[in-house]
Amino acid sequence: MPNLPTRLIKGYADFKNGRFETERARYEKLAELGQNPKIMVVGCCDSRAAPETIFDTGPGEIFVVRNVANFVPHASTQQTGVHGTTAALEFAVNGLEVDHIVVMGHGRCGGVKAYIEDDEPLTEGDYIGKWSGQLESVDNPIRFRALNRPDLDHCGLLERASVIQSMENLYSYRFIKERADKNLISLHGAWFDISSSELEYYDVDKGTFLKV
């Protein structure tokens, strides 16, 4: 028996005998020619909010990077160290030359909740606390009033405000801003509700999120 969780072994068997057989030609083409997705999605690593499932995409259609609370750090914080989200952005924009970057938040986000509730660190490193601490810059009444969404609680407001902050942070990377200024790439914000499957998009002109 392979040393993998039983659920994954079963899932692989179903995939091999099902979707792979159905889309064998696509997989062979992707293997031969490489990937060429036109859309990148920055999503949360929450297991309930997988972009490939939400947008019903096939292999090779979207390039996805996921982290806690779907946050894009500001470029000024990325000068030292190793950064997975920034590396993915660099590859998607300069390597794959995607046409769109979508930052997608979601309801009941554990990363946002961790910031609001300020729970005890799970380890001495408090990696989640440090990461979610980036939300402090958007946790303010001015940001929330601009959303004009009196129907939302603190968590709902922060989930959406953080998406806007991440969109703004994308412009802090020169390789993204230069392409955006030339209309070679478009930046988008979205929010997904797990329980109802409702999807919202960020309307730049109105400064808030509207239902799709």
C-alpha positions as CSV (number, residue, x, y, z in Angstrom):
1,M,0.0,0.0,0.0
2,P,1.5,3.4,-1.0
3,N,2.4,5.6,1.9
4,L,-0.3,8.2,1.3
5,P,-3.6,8.9,3.0
6,T,-6.3,6.4,1.9
7,R,-8.6,9.2,0.8
8,L,-5.9,10.4,-1.7
9,I,-5.3,7.0,-3.1
10,K,-9.0,6.5,-3.7
11,G,-9.3,10.0,-5.2
12,Y,-6.4,9.3,-7.5
13,A,-7.9,6.1,-8.7
14,D,-11.2,7.9,-9.5
15,F,-9.3,10.6,-11.3
16,K,-7.2,8.2,-13.3
17,N,-10.2,6.2,-14.5
18,G,-12.5,9.2,-14.8
19,R,-11.4,12.7,-15.6
20,F,-8.0,11.8,-16.9
21,E,-9.4,9.4,-19.4
22,T,-12.0,12.0,-20.4
23,E,-9.5,14.8,-20.8
24,R,-6.4,12.7,-21.8
25,A,-5.8,14.8,-25.0
26,R,-5.8,18.0,-22.9
27,Y,-3.3,16.6,-20.4
28,E,-1.1,15.4,-23.2
29,K,-1.1,18.8,-24.8
30,L,-0.4,20.5,-21.6
31,A,2.5,18.2,-21.0
32,E,3.9,18.8,-24.5
33,L,3.4,22.5,-24.9
34,G,3.4,23.7,-21.2
35,Q,0.8,25.8,-19.4
36,N,-0.7,29.0,-20.8
37,P,-3.3,30.2,-18.4
38,K,-4.6,33.8,-18.9
39,I,-5.9,34.2,-15.3
40,M,-4.1,34.1,-12.0
41,V,-6.1,33.8,-8.8
42,V,-4.8,34.7,-5.4
43,G,-7.0,32.7,-3.0
44,C,-7.1,31.6,0.6
45,C,-5.7,28.2,1.5
46,D,-9.0,27.4,3.3
47,S,-10.1,23.9,2.1
48,R,-13.6,25.1,1.5
49,A,-12.7,27.8,-1.0
50,A,-10.8,26.2,-3.9
51,P,-10.8,28.5,-6.9
52,E,-10.7,25.6,-9.4
53,T,-13.9,24.2,-7.9
54,I,-15.7,27.6,-7.6
55,F,-15.0,28.6,-11.2
56,D,-15.4,25.1,-12.5
57,T,-12.1,25.2,-14.4
58,G,-10.2,22.5,-16.1
59,P,-6.4,21.7,-16.0
60,G,-4.3,24.5,-17.3
61,E,-7.0,27.2,-17.2
62,I,-6.1,29.2,-14.1
63,F,-2.8,29.7,-12.3
64,V,-3.5,29.7,-8.5
65,V,-1.5,30.7,-5.4
66,R,-3.2,30.3,-2.0
67,N,-2.2,31.6,1.4
68,V,-3.9,32.4,4.7
69,A,-6.5,35.1,4.1
70,N,-5.6,35.5,0.4
71,F,-3.3,38.4,1.2
72,V,-0.8,40.0,-1.2
73,P,2.0,41.6,0.9
74,H,3.3,45.0,0.0
75,A,6.5,44.9,-2.1
76,S,8.3,46.9,0.6
77,T,8.0,43.9,2.9
78,Q,9.5,41.4,0.4
79,Q,13.1,42.6,0.1
80,T,14.6,39.9,2.2
81,G,13.7,36.3,2.8
82,V,11.8,33.7,0.8
83,H,8.3,34.6,-0.3
84,G,6.0,32.1,-2.1
85,T,3.2,34.5,-3.0
86,T,5.6,37.1,-4.5
87,A,7.4,34.4,-6.4
88,A,4.1,33.1,-7.9
89,L,3.1,36.7,-8.9
90,E,6.5,37.2,-10.6
91,F,6.2,33.9,-12.5
92,A,2.5,34.5,-13.5
93,V,3.1,38.0,-14.7
94,N,6.6,37.9,-16.3
95,G,6.8,34.2,-17.1
96,L,3.2,33.2,-18.1
97,E,2.2,36.8,-19.0
98,V,-1.3,36.4,-17.6
99,D,-4.0,38.9,-18.6
100,H,-5.8,39.0,-15.3
101,I,-5.0,38.8,-11.6
102,V,-8.0,38.1,-9.3
103,V,-7.7,38.4,-5.5
104,M,-10.5,36.3,-4.0
105,G,-11.6,36.5,-0.4
106,H,-14.3,34.3,1.2
107,G,-16.8,34.2,4.0
108,R,-15.9,32.8,7.5
109,C,-12.2,33.2,6.7
110,G,-10.1,31.7,9.5
111,G,-7.2,34.0,8.9
112,V,-9.4,37.1,9.3
113,K,-11.0,35.5,12.4
114,A,-7.6,34.8,13.9
115,Y,-6.7,38.5,13.5
116,I,-10.0,39.7,15.0
117,E,-10.0,37.3,17.9
118,D,-6.2,37.5,18.5
119,D,-6.1,34.0,19.8
120,E,-3.1,32.4,21.5
121,P,-0.3,31.5,19.1
122,L,-0.4,28.0,17.8
123,T,3.5,27.8,18.0
124,E,6.3,29.9,19.4
125,G,6.8,31.4,15.9
126,D,3.2,32.7,15.8
127,Y,3.4,32.6,12.0
128,I,-0.4,33.0,11.6
129,G,-0.4,35.9,14.0
130,K,2.4,37.7,12.1
131,W,0.9,37.0,8.7
132,S,-2.7,38.0,9.6
133,G,-1.3,41.1,11.4
134,Q,-1.0,42.6,7.9
135,L,-4.8,43.2,8.2
136,E,-4.3,45.9,10.8
137,S,-3.7,48.5,8.1
138,V,-7.2,48.0,6.7
139,D,-9.1,47.5,10.0
140,N,-10.4,51.0,10.4
141,P,-13.8,52.8,10.1
142,I,-12.8,54.9,7.1
143,R,-12.2,51.8,5.0
144,F,-15.4,50.2,6.2
145,R,-17.6,53.3,5.6
146,A,-16.2,53.5,2.0
147,L,-17.6,50.0,1.4
148,N,-21.1,51.2,2.2
149,R,-22.3,47.8,3.3
150,P,-24.2,48.2,6.6
151,D,-25.4,44.6,6.2
152,L,-22.0,43.3,7.1
153,D,-20.4,42.6,10.4
154,H,-16.8,43.3,11.4
155,C,-15.5,40.1,9.9
156,G,-17.4,40.5,6.6
157,L,-16.1,44.1,6.2
158,L,-12.6,43.1,6.9
159,E,-12.7,40.1,4.5
160,R,-13.6,42.6,1.7
161,A,-11.4,45.4,2.8
162,S,-8.4,43.1,2.8
163,V,-9.1,42.2,-0.8
164,I,-9.0,45.8,-1.8
165,Q,-5.7,46.3,0.2
166,S,-4.2,43.3,-1.7
167,M,-5.3,44.8,-5.0
168,E,-3.6,48.1,-4.0
169,N,-0.5,46.1,-2.9
170,L,-0.3,44.5,-6.3
171,Y,0.5,48.0,-7.7
172,S,3.5,48.2,-5.4
173,Y,5.3,45.6,-7.6
174,R,6.9,47.5,-10.5
175,F,6.6,44.5,-12.9
176,I,2.8,44.5,-12.3
177,K,2.3,48.3,-12.2
178,E,4.1,48.7,-15.5
179,R,1.9,46.2,-17.3
180,A,-1.2,47.6,-15.7
181,D,-0.3,51.1,-16.8
182,K,0.0,49.8,-20.3
183,N,-3.4,48.0,-20.1
184,L,-1.6,44.7,-20.5
185,I,-3.0,43.2,-17.3
186,S,-6.2,43.8,-15.3
187,L,-6.6,43.5,-11.6
188,H,-9.8,42.3,-10.0
189,G,-11.3,41.6,-6.6
190,A,-13.9,39.0,-5.6
191,W,-15.5,37.5,-2.5
192,F,-17.2,34.1,-2.2
193,D,-19.7,32.9,0.3
194,I,-19.2,29.3,1.3
195,S,-22.7,28.6,2.6
196,S,-24.7,30.2,-0.2
197,S,-22.2,30.0,-3.1
198,E,-22.8,33.7,-3.8
199,L,-20.0,35.5,-5.6
200,E,-19.3,39.2,-5.3
201,Y,-17.0,41.3,-7.4
202,Y,-15.3,44.6,-6.5
203,D,-16.6,47.5,-8.5
204,V,-13.8,50.1,-8.7
205,D,-16.1,53.0,-9.6
206,K,-18.5,52.3,-6.7
207,G,-15.8,51.3,-4.3
208,T,-17.7,48.3,-3.0
209,F,-18.6,44.7,-3.7
210,L,-21.6,43.8,-5.8
211,K,-23.2,40.4,-6.4
212,V,-22.4,38.7,-9.7
